[in-house]
Amino acid sequence: MSIAEEIHRLDELRARGVLSEAEFQQAKARLLSGAAPVGGGTGAPAVEVLNRFRRSRSDSWIGGVCGGLALITGLESWIWRLIFAVMFLFGGAGALLYILLWVFVPSD
């Protein structure tokens, strides 16, 4: 998207009342200065978090999934281990999810 298109989109958001005048001016100045958009410009923040998700080698009991989740979410790894254990007790979903993450998530 070009800078003109992004400024037009920001102006539409301001016209609808989503952005205040100060927020509009701040975002416009950031665009014109060439600064990277919020989120790094590669997509939604959730996508960036998923792209950074790696299994931990230093904080692992079995596969490092809980240690990796702890790094990207800010929760302690023991909390993630507890969540997976509780999910395991309710139909085995925790074990299935853990195994899938272990197989498909690369290690750091």
DSSP file (Angstrom, degrees, kcal/mol; ACC not computed):
  #  RESIDUE AA STRUCTURE BP1 BP2  ACC     N-H-->O    O-->H-N    N-H-->O    O-->H-N    TCO  KAPPA ALPHA  PHI   PSI    X-CA   Y-CA   Z-CA
    1    1 A M              0   0    0      0, 0.0     2,-0.0     0, 0.0     0, 0.0   0.000 360.0 360.0 360.0 134.3    0.0    0.0    0.0
    2    2 A S     >  -     0   0    0      1,-0.1     4,-2.2     4,-0.0     5,-0.2  -0.282 360.0-109.7 -77.1 166.3    1.4    3.4   -0.9
    3    3 A I  H  > S+     0   0    0      1,-0.2     4,-2.5     2,-0.2     5,-0.2   0.890 119.2  54.1 -63.6 -39.4    1.8    6.3    1.5
    4    4 A A  H  > S+     0   0    0      1,-0.2     4,-2.3     2,-0.2    -1,-0.2   0.908 108.9  48.3 -62.1 -41.9   -1.0    8.2   -0.1
    5    5 A E  H  > S+     0   0    0      2,-0.2     4,-2.4     1,-0.2    -1,-0.2   0.897 111.7  49.6 -65.3 -39.7   -3.4    5.2    0.2
    6    6 A E  H  X S+     0   0    0     -4,-2.2     4,-2.5     2,-0.2    -2,-0.2   0.899 110.6  49.3 -67.3 -39.6   -2.5    4.8    3.9
    7    7 A I  H  X S+     0   0    0     -4,-2.5     4,-2.4     2,-0.2    -1,-0.2   0.901 110.9  51.0 -65.2 -39.1   -3.0    8.5    4.6
    8    8 A H  H  X S+     0   0    0     -4,-2.3     4,-2.2     2,-0.2    -2,-0.2   0.911 110.1  49.5 -62.1 -42.4   -6.4    8.2    2.8
    9    9 A R  H  X S+     0   0    0     -4,-2.4     4,-2.1     1,-0.2    -2,-0.2   0.910 111.0  49.5 -63.4 -41.8   -7.3    5.2    5.0
   10   10 A L  H  X S+     0   0    0     -4,-2.5     4,-2.2     1,-0.2    -2,-0.2   0.896 109.1  52.6 -63.0 -39.8   -6.3    7.1    8.1
   11   11 A D  H  X S+     0   0    0     -4,-2.4     4,-2.5     1,-0.2    -2,-0.2   0.885 107.8  51.4 -63.8 -38.6   -8.4   10.1    7.0
   12   12 A E  H  X S+     0   0    0     -4,-2.2     4,-1.9     2,-0.2    -1,-0.2   0.903 109.4  50.1 -64.1 -40.6  -11.4    7.8    6.6
   13   13 A L  H  X>S+     0   0    0     -4,-2.1     5,-2.1     1,-0.2     6,-1.1   0.889 111.4  48.8 -64.3 -38.3  -10.8    6.4   10.1
   14   14 A R  H ><5S+     0   0    0     -4,-2.2     3,-0.8     4,-0.2    -2,-0.2   0.903 109.6  52.2 -66.4 -41.0  -10.7   10.0   11.4
   15   15 A A  H 3<5S+     0   0    0     -4,-2.5    -2,-0.2     1,-0.3    -1,-0.2   0.845 109.0  49.9 -65.1 -33.9  -13.9   10.9    9.6
   16   16 A R  H 3<5S-     0   0    0     -4,-1.9    -1,-0.3    -5,-0.1    -2,-0.2   0.586 118.2-113.0 -79.9  -9.7  -15.7    7.9   11.1
   17   17 A G  T <<5S+     0   0    0     -3,-0.8    -3,-0.2    -4,-0.5    -2,-0.1   0.538  86.4 117.4  90.9   7.1  -14.5    8.9   14.6
   18   18 A V  S   <S+     0   0    0     -5,-2.1     2,-0.4    -6,-0.2    -4,-0.2   0.888  77.5  40.8 -72.5 -39.3  -12.3    5.9   15.1
   19   19 A L  S    S-     0   0    0     -6,-1.1    -2,-0.2    -9,-0.2    -1,-0.1  -0.889  82.3-133.5-109.9 139.9   -9.2    8.2   15.3
   20   20 A S     >  -     0   0    0     -2,-0.4     4,-2.5     1,-0.1     5,-0.2  -0.372  33.4-103.3 -77.9 169.1   -9.0   11.5   17.1
   21   21 A E  H  > S+     0   0    0      1,-0.2     4,-2.4     2,-0.2     5,-0.2   0.899 123.6  50.2 -60.7 -40.6   -7.4   14.5   15.4
   22   22 A A  H  > S+     0   0    0      2,-0.2     4,-2.3     1,-0.2    -1,-0.2   0.907 111.0  47.9 -65.7 -41.8   -4.2   14.0   17.5
   23   23 A E  H  > S+     0   0    0      2,-0.2     4,-2.6     1,-0.2     5,-0.2   0.898 111.5  51.5 -65.0 -39.7   -4.0   10.3   16.7
   24   24 A F  H  X S+     0   0    0     -4,-2.5     4,-2.6     2,-0.2    -2,-0.2   0.935 111.3  46.4 -61.3 -47.0   -4.5   11.1   13.0
   25   25 A Q  H  X S+     0   0    0     -4,-2.4     4,-2.4     1,-0.2    -2,-0.2   0.889 113.1  50.0 -63.7 -39.4   -1.7   13.7   13.0
   26   26 A Q  H  X S+     0   0    0     -4,-2.3     4,-2.1     2,-0.2    -1,-0.2   0.929 113.3  44.8 -65.6 -45.5    0.6   11.3   14.9
   27   27 A A  H  X S+     0   0    0     -4,-2.6     4,-2.2     2,-0.2    -2,-0.2   0.897 113.4  50.9 -66.3 -40.2    0.0    8.4   12.5
   28   28 A K  H  X S+     0   0    0     -4,-2.6     4,-2.6    -5,-0.2    -2,-0.2   0.912 110.1  49.3 -63.3 -43.1    0.4   10.7    9.5
   29   29 A A  H  X S+     0   0    0     -4,-2.4     4,-1.9     1,-0.2     6,-0.2   0.889 109.9  51.9 -63.8 -38.9    3.7   12.1   10.8
   30   30 A R  H  X>S+     0   0    0     -4,-2.1     5,-1.5     2,-0.2     4,-0.5   0.901 111.4  47.3 -64.9 -40.4    4.9    8.5   11.4
   31   31 A L  H ><5S+     0   0    0     -4,-2.2     3,-0.9     1,-0.2    -2,-0.2   0.928 113.4  47.1 -64.6 -45.3    4.0    7.6    7.9
   32   32 A L  H 3<5S+     0   0    0     -4,-2.6    -1,-0.2     1,-0.2    -2,-0.2   0.782 107.2  56.9 -70.6 -26.2    5.7   10.6    6.3
   33   33 A S  H 3<5S-     0   0    0     -4,-1.9    -1,-0.2    -5,-0.2    -2,-0.2   0.620 112.8-117.9 -79.3 -11.1    8.8   10.2    8.4
   34   34 A G  T <<5 +     0   0    0     -3,-0.9    -3,-0.2    -4,-0.5    -2,-0.1   0.568  59.4 154.3  87.4   8.3    9.3    6.7    7.0
   35   35 A A      < -     0   0    0     -5,-1.5    -1,-0.3    -6,-0.2    -2,-0.1  -0.369  52.7 -97.7 -68.5 150.4    9.0    5.0   10.4
   36   36 A A        -     0   0    0      1,-0.1    -1,-0.1    -2,-0.0     5,-0.1  -0.426  43.4-106.8 -67.3 141.4    7.8    1.4   10.3
   37   37 A P    >   -     0   0    0      0, 0.0     3,-1.7     0, 0.0     5,-0.1  -0.217  48.9 -78.7 -62.5 159.4    4.1    0.9   11.0
   38   38 A V  T 3  S+     0   0    0      1,-0.3     3,-0.4     2,-0.2     0, 0.0  -0.393 122.9  33.3 -59.7 134.3    3.1   -0.5   14.4
   39   39 A G  T >  S-     0   0    0      1,-0.2     3,-0.8    -3,-0.1    -1,-0.3   0.483 127.1 -83.0  93.3   4.6    3.6   -4.3   14.3
   40   40 A G  T <   -     0   0    0     -3,-1.7    -1,-0.2     1,-0.2    -2,-0.2   0.386  63.5 -91.1  81.6  -5.9    6.6   -4.0   12.0
   41   41 A G  T 3  S+     0   0    0     -3,-0.4    -1,-0.2     2,-0.3     3,-0.1   0.548 104.6 104.5  81.1   5.9    4.6   -3.8    8.9
   42   42 A T  S <  S-     0   0    0     -3,-0.8     2,-0.3     1,-0.3    -2,-0.1   0.480  91.4 -76.6 -99.7  -2.3    4.5   -7.6    8.2
   43   43 A G  S    S-     0   0    0     -4,-0.1    -1,-0.3     4,-0.0    -2,-0.3  -0.954  80.8  -9.1 142.7-162.2    0.9   -8.1    9.3
   44   44 A A    >>  -     0   0    0     -2,-0.3     4,-1.7     1,-0.1     3,-0.5  -0.335  62.3-117.5 -69.5 150.6   -1.1   -8.4   12.4
   45   45 A P  H 3> S+     0   0    0      0, 0.0     4,-2.2     0, 0.0     5,-0.2   0.846 114.6  58.5 -57.9 -33.5    0.7   -8.6   15.8
   46   46 A A  H 3> S+     0   0    0      1,-0.2     4,-2.1     2,-0.2     5,-0.1   0.881 104.2  50.9 -64.4 -36.6   -0.8  -12.1   16.4
   47   47 A V  H <> S+     0   0    0     -3,-0.5     4,-2.1     2,-0.2    -1,-0.2   0.900 109.1  51.2 -66.7 -40.0    0.9  -13.3   13.2
   48   48 A E  H  X S+     0   0    0     -4,-1.7     4,-1.5     2,-0.2    -2,-0.2   0.891 108.6  51.2 -65.0 -38.9    4.2  -11.9   14.3
   49   49 A V  H  X S+     0   0    0     -4,-2.2     4,-0.9     1,-0.2     3,-0.3   0.922 110.1  49.4 -63.6 -43.1    4.0  -13.7   17.6
   50   50 A L  H  < S+     0   0    0     -4,-2.1     3,-0.5     1,-0.2    -1,-0.2   0.863 108.3  53.6 -64.8 -34.5    3.2  -17.0   15.9
   51   51 A N  H  < S+     0   0    0     -4,-2.1    -1,-0.2     1,-0.2    -2,-0.2   0.805 109.9  47.8 -69.7 -27.2    6.2  -16.5   13.6
   52   52 A R  H  < S+     0   0    0     -4,-1.5     2,-0.3    -3,-0.3    -1,-0.2   0.595  84.7 116.4 -85.1 -11.4    8.5  -15.9   16.7
   53   53 A F     <  +     0   0    0     -4,-0.9     2,-0.3    -3,-0.5    16,-0.1  -0.424  37.5 160.7 -67.2 120.9    7.1  -19.0   18.5
   54   54 A R        -     0   0    0     -2,-0.3    53,-0.2    14,-0.2     2,-0.2  -0.975  43.8-105.2-136.8 149.8    9.8  -21.6   18.9
   55   55 A R  B     -a  107   0A   0     51,-2.6    53,-2.6    -2,-0.3     2,-0.3  -0.555  41.9-119.8 -72.2 141.1   10.2  -24.6   21.3
   56   56 A S        -     0   0    0      8,-2.5    11,-0.2     3,-0.3    12,-0.2  -0.647  22.5-170.2 -86.6 136.0   12.7  -23.8   24.1
   57   57 A R  S    S+     0   0    0     -2,-0.3     3,-0.4    10,-0.1    -1,-0.1   0.749  89.6  46.7 -89.1 -28.6   15.8  -25.9   24.5
   58   58 A S  S    S+     0   0    0      1,-0.2     2,-0.5     6,-0.1    -1,-0.1   0.806 115.5  42.6 -85.2 -29.6   16.7  -24.5   27.9
   59   59 A D  S    S+     0   0    0      5,-0.1     8,-0.5    18,-0.0     2,-0.4  -0.640  88.1 121.8-117.5  72.0   13.2  -24.7   29.5
   60   60 A S        +     0   0    0     -2,-0.5    -3,-0.0    -3,-0.4    -5,-0.0  -0.989  34.0 174.3-137.5 144.3   12.0  -28.1   28.5
   61   61 A W  S    S-     0   0    0     -2,-0.4    -1,-0.1     0, 0.0    -2,-0.0   0.721  92.5  -8.8-105.3 -46.4   10.8  -31.2   30.2
   62   62 A I  S    S-     0   0    0      0, 0.0    -2,-0.1     0, 0.0     0, 0.0   0.721 140.8 -11.6-115.6 -67.8    9.7  -33.2   27.2
   63   63 A G  S    S-     0   0    0     44,-0.0    -3,-0.1     0, 0.0    -8,-0.0   0.497  83.4-113.1-120.4  -5.9    9.6  -31.1   24.0
   64   64 A G  S  > S+     0   0    0     -9,-0.1    -8,-2.5    -7,-0.1     4,-2.0   0.522  77.0 125.7  86.4   5.6   10.1  -27.5   25.0
   65   65 A V  H  > S+     0   0    0    -10,-0.2     4,-2.5     1,-0.2     5,-0.2   0.936  74.3  46.6 -63.6 -47.7    6.6  -26.4   24.0
   66   66 A C  H  > S+     0   0    0      1,-0.2     4,-2.1     2,-0.2    -1,-0.2   0.871 111.4  52.0 -65.7 -36.5    5.7  -25.0   27.3
   67   67 A G  H  > S+     0   0    0     -8,-0.5     4,-1.6     2,-0.2    -1,-0.2   0.887 110.9  48.1 -65.2 -38.7    9.0  -23.1   27.6
   68   68 A G  H  X S+     0   0    0     -4,-2.0     4,-1.6     2,-0.2    -2,-0.2   0.896 110.9  50.0 -67.5 -41.4    8.4  -21.6   24.2
   69   69 A L  H  X S+     0   0    0     -4,-2.5     4,-1.9     1,-0.2     6,-0.4   0.872 107.8  55.2 -63.7 -36.1    4.9  -20.6   25.0
   70   70 A A  H  X S+     0   0    0     -4,-2.1     4,-1.9     1,-0.2    -1,-0.2   0.883 105.5  52.8 -64.0 -38.1    6.2  -19.0   28.2
   71   71 A L  H  < S+     0   0    0     -4,-1.6    -1,-0.2     1,-0.2    -2,-0.2   0.896 115.3  38.1 -65.5 -40.6    8.7  -16.9   26.2
   72   72 A I  H  < S+     0   0    0     -4,-1.6    -1,-0.2     1,-0.1    -2,-0.2   0.725 123.8  38.2 -87.5 -19.9    6.1  -15.4   23.9
   73   73 A T  H  < S-     0   0    0     -4,-1.9    -2,-0.2     2,-0.2    -3,-0.2   0.700  96.4-126.3-102.8 -21.2    3.2  -15.0   26.3
   74   74 A G     <  +     0   0    0     -4,-1.9     2,-0.2     1,-0.4    -4,-0.1   0.392  69.0 124.2  89.0  -5.0    5.0  -13.8   29.5
   75   75 A L  S    S-     0   0    0     -6,-0.4    -1,-0.4     1,-0.1    -2,-0.2  -0.562  71.4 -98.4 -83.2 154.1    3.4  -16.6   31.6
   76   76 A E    >>  -     0   0    0     -2,-0.2     4,-1.2     1,-0.1     3,-0.7  -0.389  28.0-121.8 -68.3 150.6    5.6  -18.9   33.5
   77   77 A S  H 3> S+     0   0    0      1,-0.2     4,-2.3     2,-0.2     5,-0.2   0.812 110.3  62.5 -66.5 -29.4    6.2  -22.3   31.9
   78   78 A W  H 3> S+     0   0    0      1,-0.2     4,-2.0     2,-0.2    -1,-0.2   0.829 100.0  55.0 -66.3 -28.7    4.8  -24.2   34.9
   79   79 A I  H <> S+     0   0    0     -3,-0.7     4,-2.4     2,-0.2    -1,-0.2   0.917 108.2  47.8 -67.9 -42.0    1.5  -22.5   34.2
   80   80 A W  H  X S+     0   0    0     -4,-1.2     4,-2.5     2,-0.2    -2,-0.2   0.883 110.2  52.4 -64.8 -37.5    1.5  -23.8   30.6
   81   81 A R  H  X S+     0   0    0     -4,-2.3     4,-2.1     1,-0.2    -1,-0.2   0.898 110.1  48.8 -64.3 -38.7    2.4  -27.2   31.9
   82   82 A L  H  X S+     0   0    0     -4,-2.0     4,-2.6     2,-0.2     5,-0.2   0.905 109.7  51.9 -65.2 -42.5   -0.6  -27.1   34.3
   83   83 A I  H  X S+     0   0    0     -4,-2.4     4,-2.4     1,-0.2    -2,-0.2   0.931 111.5  46.3 -60.8 -46.1   -2.9  -25.9   31.4
   84   84 A F  H  X S+     0   0    0     -4,-2.5     4,-1.9     2,-0.2    -1,-0.2   0.877 112.0  51.8 -64.6 -36.8   -1.8  -28.8   29.2
   85   85 A A  H  X S+     0   0    0     -4,-2.1     4,-1.7     2,-0.2    -2,-0.2   0.917 111.1  46.5 -66.0 -42.6   -2.2  -31.3   32.2
   86   86 A V  H  X S+     0   0    0     -4,-2.6     4,-1.1     1,-0.2    -2,-0.2   0.907 112.2  50.6 -66.0 -40.9   -5.8  -30.1   32.9
   87   87 A M  H  < S+     0   0    0     -4,-2.4     6,-0.9     1,-0.2     7,-0.6   0.851 106.9  55.8 -64.5 -32.8   -6.6  -30.2   29.1
   88   88 A F  H  X S+     0   0    0     -4,-1.9     4,-1.4     5,-0.3     3,-0.3   0.892 103.8  53.7 -64.7 -39.1   -5.3  -33.8   29.1
   89   89 A L  H  < S+     0   0    0     -4,-1.7     2,-1.0     1,-0.2    -1,-0.2   0.773 101.2  64.0 -67.5 -25.4   -7.7  -34.7   31.9
   90   90 A F  T >< S-     0   0    0     -4,-1.1     3,-0.5    -3,-0.2    -1,-0.2  -0.597 138.2 -43.6-101.8  71.5  -10.6  -33.4   29.9
   91   91 A G  T 34 S-     0   0    0     -2,-1.0    -2,-0.2    -3,-0.3    -3,-0.1   0.478  90.3 -82.7  91.1   4.2  -10.6  -35.7   26.9
   92   92 A G  T 3X S+     0   0    0     -4,-1.4     4,-1.9    -5,-0.5    -4,-0.2   0.601  88.4 133.0  79.5  10.1   -6.9  -35.9   26.1
   93   93 A A  H <>  +     0   0    0     -6,-0.9     4,-2.7    -3,-0.5    -5,-0.3   0.847  68.1  58.2 -63.9 -33.3   -6.9  -32.6   24.1
   94   94 A G  H  > S+     0   0    0     -7,-0.6     4,-2.5     2,-0.2    -1,-0.2   0.909 106.8  46.4 -63.6 -42.6   -3.9  -31.4   26.0
   95   95 A A  H  > S+     0   0    0      2,-0.2     4,-2.4     1,-0.2    -1,-0.2   0.916 113.9  48.2 -66.6 -42.5   -1.8  -34.3   24.9
   96   96 A L  H  X S+     0   0    0     -4,-1.9     4,-2.3     2,-0.2    -2,-0.2   0.929 114.2  45.7 -64.0 -45.5   -2.9  -34.1   21.3
   97   97 A L  H  X S+     0   0    0     -4,-2.7     4,-2.5     2,-0.2     5,-0.2   0.908 112.9  50.7 -63.9 -42.7   -2.3  -30.3   21.2
   98   98 A Y  H  X S+     0   0    0     -4,-2.5     4,-2.6    -5,-0.2    -2,-0.2   0.924 111.0  48.1 -61.8 -44.9    1.2  -30.7   22.8
   99   99 A I  H  X S+     0   0    0     -4,-2.4     4,-2.2     2,-0.2    -1,-0.2   0.908 111.7  50.0 -63.9 -42.2    2.2  -33.4   20.4
  100  100 A L  H  X S+     0   0    0     -4,-2.3     4,-2.6     1,-0.2     5,-0.2   0.921 113.1  45.8 -62.5 -43.4    1.1  -31.3   17.4
  101  101 A L  H  X S+     0   0    0     -4,-2.5     4,-2.2     1,-0.2    -2,-0.2   0.888 111.2  53.6 -65.8 -38.0    3.0  -28.3   18.7
  102  102 A W  H  < S+     0   0    0     -4,-2.6    -2,-0.2    -5,-0.2    -1,-0.2   0.892 114.9  40.8 -62.0 -40.4    6.0  -30.5   19.4
  103  103 A V  H  < S+     0   0    0     -4,-2.2    -2,-0.2    -5,-0.2    -1,-0.2   0.908 124.4  33.4 -75.8 -43.1    6.0  -31.8   15.8
  104  104 A F  H  < S+     0   0    0     -4,-2.6    -2,-0.2    -5,-0.2    -3,-0.2   0.654  99.2  80.5 -96.5 -16.0    5.2  -28.6   13.9
  105  105 A V  S  < S-     0   0    0     -4,-2.2   -51,-0.1    -5,-0.2   -50,-0.1  -0.806  77.3-130.2 -94.4 126.0    6.9  -25.9   15.9
  106  106 A P        -     0   0    0      0, 0.0   -51,-2.6     0, 0.0     2,-0.2  -0.320  22.2-115.3 -70.1 155.5   10.6  -25.5   15.3
  107  107 A S  B      a   55   0A   0    -53,-0.2   -51,-0.2     1,-0.1   -43,-0.1  -0.538 360.0 360.0 -88.2 159.6   13.1  -25.4   18.2
  108  108 A D              0   0    0    -53,-2.6   -52,-0.1    -2,-0.2    -1,-0.1   0.478 360.0 360.0 -81.7 360.0   15.1  -22.3   18.9
